[in-house]
Amino acid sequence: MIYDDNMILLLDVGNSFIKWAWLDSAWPKCARKGLPTLSDANELLHAGEELPVALSEAWKGLEKPEQVWLANVAGNDVLDIINTWVKQHWDCPVRLASSQPQSGKVVNSYTEPSQLGVDRWLGLLAANVAHAGPSAVIDCGSAITVDAIDASGKHLGGLILPGIKMMRDSLYTDTIGINETAGAETPAGMLFATNTATGVEIGSLYAAVAYIERVVSDMQKVMGTELSCVLTGGDADEVQPLLSVALENNPVLVLQGLALAIQREMSA
């Protein structure tokens, strides 16, 4: 295995899901070109769950890693639970990734670079390796973010919108007469809703689609060039069929960016 024969488990800890994969031994030190190869990618919906119990059930069959590297946007409480679980069950080091002013060719545009969400940062690192020209990274998770980088790797900035579930929950929670019901449905290609719950489901989905398409279109106009678009996040599969934007759907983009960050830190 790479890195002194260490088995490295990568974690992408979001507000709703934890994704994990092994950094594959097929990506050796002598040939680190292109995106890292990962194996046995999987995920766990942790929101609303008893997390230590859920982790024990999800990870009971995993081999003991030599190192765990993680990107966390779910807050310190979730991080503390993961750290404790890893200590109790694997007793191996846990390394936390963070957004940096620069990594490789990618330059962080934020006035305070550490304030850029680490998932967004790692997605940009991976997109920059995957595509030679300017790119947009669209992450459809608890929030929907769109970030652009130019051909040189400079991050130009990005936008943030509430995610689809957050949009729906705001209506269910804050609007009298709109309640979440079991009758809601969003079959592929459905446009006209015949009940309120389905109207909320489809309306929020189209809000996300319209936002993504308009933002990418305006970014391309301002930059004067086409963008290679990469889609990721828990709602990517729901959004993709309705998008007219040509894009690549990569569910492990953040994990690949995390692997790149590891490589660059260890070779620095």
Secondary structure as UniProt FT lines:
FT   HELIX           2..5
FT   STRAND          8..13
FT   STRAND          17..23
FT   TURN            25..26
FT   HELIX           29..31
FT   STRAND          38..45
FT   TURN            47..48
FT   HELIX           51..59
FT   TURN            60..61
FT   STRAND          67..72
FT   HELIX           76..89
FT   STRAND          94..96
FT   STRAND          102..103
FT   TURN            104..105
FT   STRAND          106..107
FT   HELIX           113..115
FT   HELIX           118..130
FT   STRAND          135..140
FT   STRAND          143..149
FT   TURN            151..152
FT   STRAND          154..162
FT   HELIX           164..174
FT   TURN            176..177
FT   TURN            182..183
FT   TURN            188..189
FT   HELIX           196..223
FT   STRAND          228..232
FT   TURN            234..235
FT   HELIX           236..239
FT   HELIX           240..242
FT   STRAND          247..249
FT   TURN            251..252
FT   HELIX           253..266
//
